[in-house]
C-alpha cells in the first residue's frame, strides 16, 4: 500500500531520467497544454526553456559540457531546477491518469482482456547493458528489462535524457527503480524453444524510489549475509 501511494504521488528519492519530448507530448494530449510550475518563469528568464515549454537547446549548448545530454550541466546554472520543472509536469499527469501497478497486470486475465495502452509503474530491480560513453547524436537506445516467467518486460531508454552523470553509470548495476510508462505492445515469441510474452513499454521517467517492494524472502537475505562472512 505504501509503495502504491508513493508511486502514484511521484515520491522519488532521486530523478534519474526524464523523457522530456514524451512528457510534453503527453501533456498536450491529456491536458491540452504544458502546465506552469513554480520554476517556469525563472527557466524562461534564464532562457533554459522556450515559451512553448521545450528545452532551449541553443542556450543549453553554451552551459553543458555535452550538448547531447541537455539535462546534465552545472546545477547552479539551472539544471536542478530544470529537472524539478519537468518532473512536476509529469506529476501533474500522474494526477490526471490512472497509472496501474505493473505487477497486477502480469497475469493471464489481464493479458487476455488487453493491456495495450495502459499507463503503469513498476518498482523493482531492472537490468540493462553498459552505456557507451560519451553520449552523442549516434547513441542508441538503452534497453531496461526484467524477466518473470513467462514475461519479458522491456523499456527502451533514450540516453540523451539522463539527469546526472551518476545516473548514467548506475545503470550498469541491477538497481531498484520506480519507472513510469505506457504499454505500447504485447508480443508472443519462442526463445530457446520456450514461449514468452514480451511487453514493450514507453518510458516517461524513472528514479530511485523512497518506498520499495520486498521481493526477496528473509531467508534469502540471511543466506547472502552468511555467504559474505563465510568468505572472510
C-alpha positions as CSV (number, residue, x, y, z in Angstrom):
1,X,0.0,0.0,0.0
2,X,2.8,2.4,0.9
3,X,4.6,1.6,-2.4
4,X,1.4,2.2,-4.5
5,X,0.7,5.5,-2.7
6,X,4.2,6.7,-3.1
7,X,4.4,5.8,-6.8
8,X,1.2,7.4,-7.9
9,X,2.2,10.5,-5.9
10,X,5.6,10.7,-7.6
11,X,7.6,10.3,-4.4
12,X,11.0,9.6,-5.7
13,X,14.3,9.9,-3.8
14,X,16.3,10.9,-6.9
15,X,15.2,11.6,-10.5
16,X,17.4,9.6,-12.9
17,X,15.7,10.0,-16.3
18,X,13.1,12.3,-17.8
19,X,11.8,11.7,-21.3
20,X,11.2,15.4,-21.9
21,X,9.7,15.1,-25.5
22,X,7.3,12.4,-24.5
23,X,6.3,14.1,-21.3
24,X,5.5,17.3,-23.2
25,X,3.7,15.3,-25.9
26,X,1.5,13.6,-23.3
27,X,0.8,16.9,-21.6
28,X,-0.5,18.4,-24.8
29,X,-2.6,15.3,-25.5
30,X,-4.1,14.9,-22.0
31,X,-4.0,18.4,-20.5
32,X,-4.2,20.3,-23.8
33,X,-1.4,22.5,-22.6
34,X,2.0,22.5,-20.9
35,X,1.3,23.2,-17.2
36,X,3.2,26.0,-15.5
37,X,5.3,25.1,-12.5
38,X,6.9,27.2,-9.7
39,X,10.0,27.1,-11.9
40,X,8.6,28.2,-15.3
41,X,9.1,31.9,-15.0
42,X,12.7,31.7,-13.9
43,X,13.5,29.0,-16.5
44,X,12.1,31.2,-19.3
45,X,14.0,34.2,-17.9
46,X,17.3,32.1,-17.9
47,X,16.4,31.0,-21.5
48,X,16.6,27.4,-20.5
49,X,13.1,26.7,-21.8
50,X,11.1,28.3,-24.6
51,X,7.7,29.9,-24.0
52,X,6.2,26.7,-25.5
53,X,7.8,24.6,-22.8
54,X,10.5,23.0,-24.9
55,X,14.2,22.8,-23.9
56,X,16.1,25.8,-25.3
57,X,18.9,23.7,-26.8
58,X,20.8,26.7,-28.1
59,X,21.2,28.2,-24.7
60,X,22.0,24.8,-23.0
61,X,24.7,24.1,-25.5
62,X,26.6,27.0,-24.0
63,X,26.3,25.6,-20.5
64,X,26.6,21.8,-20.9
65,X,29.9,20.0,-21.5
66,X,28.0,17.6,-23.7
67,X,25.1,19.2,-25.7
68,X,23.6,15.8,-26.3
69,X,22.7,15.5,-22.6
70,X,20.8,18.7,-22.1
71,X,19.6,17.9,-18.6
72,X,23.2,17.5,-17.3
73,X,25.1,20.7,-16.5
74,X,26.3,22.7,-13.5
75,X,23.4,22.8,-11.0
76,X,23.6,26.5,-10.1
77,X,23.2,27.3,-13.8
78,X,19.7,25.8,-13.6
79,X,19.9,22.0,-14.4
80,X,18.4,21.0,-11.0
81,X,15.6,23.5,-11.4
82,X,15.0,22.2,-15.0
83,X,14.7,18.6,-13.7
84,X,12.3,19.5,-11.0
85,X,10.3,21.5,-13.5
86,X,9.8,18.6,-15.9
87,X,9.2,16.2,-13.1
88,X,6.5,18.5,-11.7
89,X,4.8,18.5,-15.1
90,X,4.9,14.7,-15.1
91,X,3.4,14.6,-11.6
92,X,0.6,16.7,-13.0
93,X,0.0,13.8,-15.4
94,X,0.1,11.3,-12.6
95,X,-2.9,13.2,-11.1
96,X,-4.8,13.0,-14.3
97,X,-4.2,9.5,-15.5
98,X,-4.7,6.1,-13.9
99,X,-1.2,4.6,-13.5
100,X,-1.6,1.0,-12.5
101,X,0.9,-1.3,-10.8
102,X,2.6,-3.4,-13.5
103,X,2.8,-6.3,-11.0
104,X,-1.0,-6.5,-11.1
105,X,-1.1,-6.6,-15.0
106,X,1.3,-9.5,-15.4
107,X,-1.2,-12.3,-15.3
108,X,-3.4,-14.4,-17.6
109,X,-6.6,-12.5,-17.0
110,X,-5.1,-9.0,-17.8
111,X,-3.3,-10.3,-20.9
112,X,-6.4,-11.8,-22.3
113,X,-8.5,-8.7,-21.6
114,X,-5.8,-6.5,-23.2
115,X,-3.2,-4.2,-21.6
116,X,-2.0,-2.2,-24.6
117,X,-2.5,1.5,-23.8
118,X,-2.4,1.1,-20.1
119,X,-0.3,3.6,-18.1
120,X,1.7,1.8,-15.5
121,X,4.5,2.0,-12.9
122,X,7.0,-0.7,-11.8
123,X,9.0,-0.7,-8.6
124,X,11.8,-3.2,-8.7
125,X,15.2,-4.2,-10.0
126,X,16.0,-3.7,-13.7
127,X,18.7,-5.0,-15.9
128,X,20.5,-3.1,-18.7
129,X,23.7,-3.3,-20.7
130,X,26.5,-0.9,-20.0
131,X,26.0,2.5,-21.6
132,X,28.6,3.6,-24.2
133,X,30.3,6.9,-23.5
134,X,30.3,9.6,-24.4
135,X,26.7,10.1,-25.4
136,X,26.4,11.5,-28.9
137,X,23.9,12.0,-31.7
138,X,24.7,8.4,-32.7
139,X,23.9,6.9,-29.3
140,X,21.4,4.1,-29.5
141,X,18.6,3.4,-27.1
142,X,19.4,1.5,-23.9
143,X,17.2,-1.4,-23.0
144,X,15.9,-1.8,-19.5
145,X,14.3,-5.1,-18.8
146,X,13.4,-7.8,-16.3
147,X,12.2,-11.4,-16.8
148,X,9.4,-13.1,-14.9
149,X,8.1,-16.4,-16.4
150,X,6.6,-16.2,-18.9
151,X,7.1,-12.4,-19.2
152,X,9.9,-10.3,-20.6
153,X,9.2,-6.7,-19.9
154,X,11.3,-4.0,-21.8
155,X,11.7,-0.3,-21.7
156,X,13.8,1.5,-24.4
157,X,15.6,4.4,-22.7
158,X,16.8,7.4,-24.7
159,X,20.3,8.1,-23.1
160,X,20.1,11.8,-24.0
161,X,17.7,12.4,-21.2
162,X,19.5,11.1,-18.2
163,X,19.5,13.7,-15.4
164,X,23.0,13.2,-14.0
165,X,26.4,11.6,-14.8
166,X,25.9,9.2,-11.8
167,X,22.6,8.1,-13.2
168,X,24.3,7.1,-16.5
169,X,26.9,5.0,-14.7
170,X,24.4,3.5,-12.2
171,X,22.5,1.5,-14.9
172,X,25.5,-0.9,-15.2
173,X,24.3,-2.4,-11.9
174,X,21.0,-4.0,-11.2
175,X,19.4,-1.2,-9.3
176,X,15.9,-0.8,-7.9
177,X,13.9,1.9,-9.7
178,X,10.4,3.3,-9.9
179,X,9.7,3.6,-13.6
180,X,6.6,5.0,-15.3
181,X,5.4,4.3,-18.8
182,X,2.7,3.3,-21.3
183,X,2.3,-0.2,-22.6
184,X,2.8,0.0,-26.3
185,X,2.8,-3.6,-27.5
186,X,2.5,-7.2,-26.4
187,X,4.2,-9.9,-28.5
188,X,4.3,-13.6,-28.2
189,X,7.6,-15.3,-29.1
190,X,9.6,-18.5,-28.7
191,X,13.1,-18.1,-27.3
192,X,15.2,-21.2,-27.0
193,X,12.1,-23.3,-27.5
194,X,10.3,-21.6,-24.6
195,X,7.2,-19.4,-25.0
196,X,7.4,-15.9,-23.8
197,X,5.1,-12.8,-23.6
198,X,7.2,-9.7,-24.5
199,X,5.8,-6.4,-23.2
200,X,7.1,-3.2,-24.7
201,X,6.6,-0.1,-22.5
202,X,7.3,3.5,-23.5
203,X,9.2,5.1,-20.5
204,X,8.4,8.6,-19.3
205,X,10.7,8.8,-16.3
206,X,12.4,6.8,-13.6
207,X,14.2,7.3,-10.4
208,X,15.3,5.8,-7.1
209,X,12.2,5.0,-5.0
210,X,11.5,6.1,-1.5
211,X,9.3,3.1,-0.9
212,X,10.4,-0.3,-2.2
213,X,8.8,-3.7,-2.5
214,X,10.3,-6.5,-0.6
215,X,10.6,-9.1,-3.4
216,X,13.0,-11.4,-1.5
217,X,12.1,-13.6,1.5
218,X,14.1,-13.0,4.7
219,X,15.8,-16.4,4.4
220,X,17.4,-15.2,1.1
221,X,18.9,-12.2,2.8
222,X,20.2,-14.4,5.7
223,X,21.9,-16.7,3.2
224,X,23.6,-13.8,1.4
225,X,24.9,-12.4,4.7
226,X,26.2,-15.8,5.8
227,X,28.0,-16.3,2.5
228,X,29.7,-12.9,2.7
229,X,31.0,-13.6,6.2
230,X,32.0,-17.2,5.3
231,X,34.3,-15.7,2.6
232,X,36.2,-13.5,5.1
